[in-house]
Amino acid sequence: MKTPDIFDLYTDYLITSFSYTTAAGLSGLVDNAISHDPVTRFLSQQDFTSKELGKVIKKTVREIEICWHYDHCVNRSVKGINLLNCVYYSKETSLPVAFE
C-alpha cells in the first residue's frame, strides 16, 4: 500500500475510533487486508504534526470553507458554515442525533 493511502486510511481510523488506536487495531479493522507492519513503518518515518495534516486537508477545506447560504432562523442569506444539527431533547436532557 502506498504511503498516501496509508495516511488516508490511518487518519480515517483515528477520526472514527472511540477508543485507543494502534496499527494492529487498524489491521484488524480492515480484516488484515493490510498488515500492521507497513502502518508502523509509515508512522515511524517522521513526527506527524498539524502542519502535515494541514497540507493534506487544505484543498478540501478551501472547497467547503465559509460561504453564503440561506439561514431559515433569520430568514435571509448569511455568510458562515451551513451546518444542520439534529438534537433530541426530553426532560432537560439533550442528545445529538445527527448533523449535516
Secondary structure, 3 states (H helix, E strand, C coil): CCHHHHHHHHHHHHHHCCCCCCHHHHHHHCCCCCCHHHHHHHHHCCCCCHHHHHHHHHHHHHHHCCEEEEECCCCEEEEECCCCEEEEEECCEEEEEEEC
